[in-house]
Amino acid sequence: MDRIENELEKERKERKKAEMEAAEARMQRTMAVSECRRLEQQVEQHKQQMKALRTIQPAMQCSQSGAMNTLQPLSQDRGQYVLEKTIKICDTGTCRVLAYCDSMATLVVSQRSVSSLFPGYGVRKINAIDFKTTQYAAVHMDIIRDLAFRPSTGDSIMLSGGLDKKAMLTSLISNSVVQKYTCTAPVWSCTWNSDNDQCFYAGQANGTVAMFDIRNTSETIALLNQGGAKSPVASLQYIPADSQTEFRPGGLLVGQLNKISFFEAKAAGNNYQVHCLPLNGLLTALSFEPVSRQGLATFRPTSQKPYVQHQMFSMTKAYGTTPNQNTCVCSCEVKKSFRGGNSMKMLSRSTVHQHPSEDGRLLIAAGNEANSCVDIWDTQDTQVKHRLLEVSGPTLDVCPFTFNQKHRLATLTDRNLRLYKWQANN
């Protein structure tokens, strides 16, 4: 009898435990469904707000008194960048890179956390409508070296690479990391695949480039440049395929400190053909303008050329002389070279982008450490067109962006973000 009672008691306890576990699981499911609905409502509200804001002119007051003191037009042009606002991001001098999220009209700036509760590094969000700083999102445990947003999706997912050997996907809506990817070395650069927005690349300090598919969260799907130079991959740019242009292939520009290569994407699987490009120097940054399909490579001063070089180039493709006409060689041709300052102690990024006032023309923006300014070139000429003065240290990054049909340029030092608007000449 005692044995039967013990078994009954044991069964009652196990049943009670199972009922409690089932109740807990139901509660977790209910909470998860509720959170999903809340986030869906938040996304829908944000979309409605953005739709309404894009139909009106944002009310902004610009600092005309400070603008004329910070801009020095050096020649006649169709317009110029005028200082609109200076924003202090941090006092510790830990800002490094910035990027713009078009779907949320938000700039993000990397910085070290100022809270002991959230150690490490993250991004500060700046609203492009009123230029107010909003939330801080904790992302990495070490310095963030690059930021990129997925093209043409509008999902507000930010890709970042850090020296903690991680590539992260972060939602700017929830300010939380949604996926982590572990690399074999510190990540110096990252970019999305414009031909397949499910894939992205992480350039590493050991010279390799890890390719990931966001649908595969456990491993890389390809590792590029394994047999190449071991110099860190300082910059990555993806060239989308375009059958309507002279240079049709798509692929990845891989900029290491001592060489630049083009990994031509092949149709079958994740296969690439490597081409070494005749661009030589101590590389700091690559930029690519997709409409004109023009590239820009920036090099630090050397003993042979004691000044910063910005070389604008276009990609070329020629078939070999062998009987196999399917073999071809991708290369590039330098169109113009622009001379910068005579020093660059900190790696600085430059950009080539569309001229705000004239279709078919391009502008180049790059920091000039020696003269404490940002130089602006019109690519139809090699002379500096405008000079935007910086007063808080060397410019580390520049980012052109457009909101509500207004063109702006953001420049970043290790402490401050400066915002310039394009002002067309009458």
N, C-alpha and C positions, 0 to 999 in steps of 0.2 A: 504493500500500500504506500509506504514512504517513497519508493522508487517512482511510482506512478504520479504522486503528487509533485515530486521534484521535476519530473519531465513536463508536467502541465505548467508548472511555474516557469520553467525554462522556455517553454513555447510561448507563454504569455509575454515574457520579457522580449523575446525575439520579434514577436508580432508588434509589440509597442515600439520597439526600435525601428522596425520597418515602416510603421505608420508615421513616425516622426521624420524619418529620412524622406518619405514621400511628401509629407507636408512641407518640409524644407525645400525640396526640389520644386514643388508647385509655387512656393513663395519666390524662389529665385527666378523662375520662369516669368512670373507675373511682374517682378521688378524689371527684368530685362525687356519685356514687351513694353512696359510703361516708359522706360528710358528710350527705347527706339522711337516710340511715338513722340516723346518730347523732342528728340533730336530732329525728327521729320518736320514737326511743327516749327522748330527754330530755323531749319533750312528754308522752309517755305516762306516764313516771315522775312528772312533775310533776302530771299529772291524778290519778294514784293517790294521791299524797301529799296533794293538796288534798281529795280525797274522804274520806280517812281523817281529816284534821284537822278537817273540818267536822262529823264525827260525835262529836267529843269536846270537852270544855271546855278551852280553852287555859289553862295554868297561868301566871297572871300575878299579880304582887305590886304593889299600887298604893301610892303615897306618901300615906298619909292625913295625915301631919303637915303636908306642904306644901299639901295640897289645901284645907284649911280656911282657910289664909291667903290663897289666891288666888281664892277664890270668895266673893262677897258677895250672898246672896239678898236681893232687895229686896221681895219679896212672896211670899205663899203660892202654891204651885204643886204639880203632881203629881210633880215631880222637878227635878233640876238637873244641870248639867255639873260634874264634879269632876276636877281636874287629876290625870292619871295619870303622865305622864312629860314631861320636857323634853329635847330632843335638839339638840345644837349641830351644825348642818350645815356651816357654814364660818366662818372668822374674818375674811374680807374683806368681808362685807356685800353679797354679790351674789345672794342668793336673791330670787326674784320671784313665782313662781306655783307652785301644787301641784295635783295631781289624784290620783284613786284608781282603780286597776285592780281590779275586782271578781274577775275570773277568776283573778288571781294573788295576791289579797289583799295588794296592794302599793301604798304611797303613793310618788309621785314628786315631787321638789322640784327646780326649776330652779336652777342655780348656774353660776358661771364655773369653768372647769377649774383645778385647782391643779397640774397637771403640764405641764411644758414639752413633753413628747412629744405631748400631745393639746391643743393650744391651742383656745380658743373656749369654747363654753358647752354644757352638757348637763344631765342629770338624775341626781340621787342617789336610789337606791331604798331604801325603808324597809319592812321586813317588818311587816305588820299583825298577825302572830301574836305575835311577841316584841318588836316595836319596835326591832329591830336594823338598823342601816344595812348595806346590802350593796354591790352594785356601782355604779359610775359609768358612764353611757353618754354618750359624746360625740355631739353631734347638730348644733349650729349653730356658725357662726363669729362670731355676734354675739348680743346679748341675746335670750333667749326670752321672748316676751310672752304666750303662751297655750299650754295643753295640753288635749287632749280624747281620750277613748277611745271607740272605735266601740261604739255601744249594741247590746246583745243578741246579740253574736257570740261573745264569749269568746275572741277570737284574740290578745289582748294586744298589739294594734297601737296605738301611741300617735301621735296627730296633734299636731304642734307648729308654731307660727309664730314667726318671728324677724325681727329687724331686718336680717338679711343678705339679705332679699328672698326667703326660701325658706320653703316649707311642706314638712315632712318627715313620712314614715311610718317609725316605728322599732319593731322587735320587742323587747319586753321579755324575751323568752326568750333570744335571741342577743345582746342589747345592741348591735344594729347597725342602721344606717339601711338600710331596704329599698327606699325610693323617694324621690327628690327632685323637687320641683315649683318652678319658677322663677316669681316674680311680678314685676310691674312696679314695685313700691314696697315699702318695709318692711312686714312683716306684723305687725299689732297684735293680731289676734284670729283665732280659728278655731273651727269646730264641725262636727259630722257632720250629715247629713240623716237624721233618724230614720225617715222614710218610705222611704228608699232608701239602705241602708248602703254602697252602692258610691260614693256622692258625698259631698263635703265642701266647705266654704266657707272662704275666707281673706279677712278684712277688712284692707284696706290703708291706709297712711298718706295716700294721695291721695283717700280717700273711696269708692273702688270696692271691690266684693266679687268675688273670683274664685271661680268654681265649677269643681271638678275631678271627674272620674270616674277612680277608681283603675285602671280598665281601659284608660284612655287616658293614657299617660305622657308625651305630647309637648306637649300644649297644654290650655288651659282649654276647657271646653265652654260656658261662659257668663260674661259680665262684667256684674254688676249695678251699678246706681246710677251709670252713666257720666255722666248728665246732672244728677246731684244735687250736693249740697254737697261741697266738697273737704276737709272736716274729717275727721281720721282716724277710722276705725271702731274704737272702743275696745272694743266688746263685740258678740258674736253669740250668739243663742239660736234654736234651731229648735223650732217648735211643731208637733208631729205632728198629722196629720189624725185626727179622731175623730167618726164619724157618730152616736155615742150622746150627745153633749154639746150644750149650747146653742150653743157656738161650734165649728163643725165643720171649717172649713178648716185646712189645714196650710200652713206657710210659714216664712219667715225673719224674725226680729226683728233689725234692723240698728241698732245704737246708735252714732251718731257723737257726738263731743264736744258738738255743738250741736243735735242733733235725733235723733229716733227714728222709724224707718219700719218698716212691715210689708210684706214682699214675699210676697203670697199666691200659692201655687203653683197653677198651672192644670194640668188633666189632660193637655193636649197638649204633649209635649216639655218643654223647659226654659223654659217661659214663666211670667212672673210679672206680677202686677198690683200696683202700688205704692200704699200707703196711708200717709199721714203721720199719726202719732199725736199727740194733744194732751198730750204730756208735755214740759215745757219746763224747761231748766236746763243746767248744766254736767255732763254725764253722765260717770260713771266706770265703772259696771258695770250689767249686766242679769243677772237670774236668772229661771229659769222652773221651776215645780214641775209635773210632768206629770200627776199624779193629780188634783189640784184644779184644774189649768190656770190657776193664778194666777202673775202675773209680779211682779217687783220691779225697780225702777229706782232707782239711787243717784246723787245729785247733790251736787256740791261747793258750799261756801258762796258766796254772792254778796252784793253790796252791799244788795240788796233783802231777801234772806233769809240773814243771816250765820251760818248753821249748815248742817250736812249734813242732807239730806233722803233718806229712804227711802220711796218711794211704791209701795204694793202695788196692782196693777191687774188687771182681767180684760178679756179681749178681747170686743168686741161686733161684730155684723154687722147692717146694716140695708139693705133694698132701697130704691132711689131712687124718686122720684115720676114718673119718665119712663115713657112707654108700654112701653119695653123693660124688663120685669120681671127680666131676667137680670142687669142691672147692679146692683151692690151696693157698699156702702162698709163697709170694716172699720175699726174704731176701738177705743178702750179706755175704760174707766171706772175712775177711781181710787177704790179702796175705803177705804183708810186711808193716812195719812201719819205716819211715825215720825221723830222729831227726834233727830239724832245730835249729835256734838260741834261746836265752833265753828271747827274747822280741819281741813284735809286737804291737806298739802303734797305728799304722794306719793299717786298713784292707788291706791285700795284697793278690793278686790272684796268684795261681800256675797253672802249667799245666803238663799233662802227654802226651807224643807224641812219634811217631815212631823214632827209632834210624836212623840217616841219612845214616849210613854205613852198617848196618846189619839188614836184614829182621827178624822179629820176636822178636826183642829186643826193649825195650822202654827206654826213658829218662824222667826224672822229672826235671823241672826247677822251682825254687822258690826263692823269695827274702829272704835274711837273714839280718834283720834289725840290729841285734846286731853286726855283723861283716862287715856291709856296703858292701854287696856283693850279688851275685846270686849264689846259690848252684845248681850244676848239679849232679844228680845221674843216674847211670845205674841201672835199677830195678833188675838186676840179683844179685846185691850186695846192702848192706844198707849203705856203706861208700860213702862219697862225692867223686865224680870223678874229678870234676873241680870246680874252684871258680872264678867267673867273678867279679872283683872288681868294685864297684860303688863309685863315689867320690862326688855326688851331692845330697845325701839323700837316704832314704829308697826306695827300689824298690816296686812300687805299682801294677804293672801288667807286665806280660810276654806273648809273642805271637810268637810261631814258625810259619814259613811260607816258602813256596818253590816257586821260580820263575826261569824259564829257567833251570830247573833241578839243581838249586843251593839252598841249605838248609841254612836258616838263623834263627836267634833268635833276636827278638826285646824286649828290656827291657825299662821300663818307670819309671821315678821318677816324682815328681811334677813339674819339670822344663825341664828335658832333656830326649831325646830318644836316646838310644844307640843300634847300629846294629852290630850283630856278624854274621860272616859267618862260616859254618862248614868246617874245614880243616882236610881232612883225613890223617892219618899217613902213611908214605911209608913202 
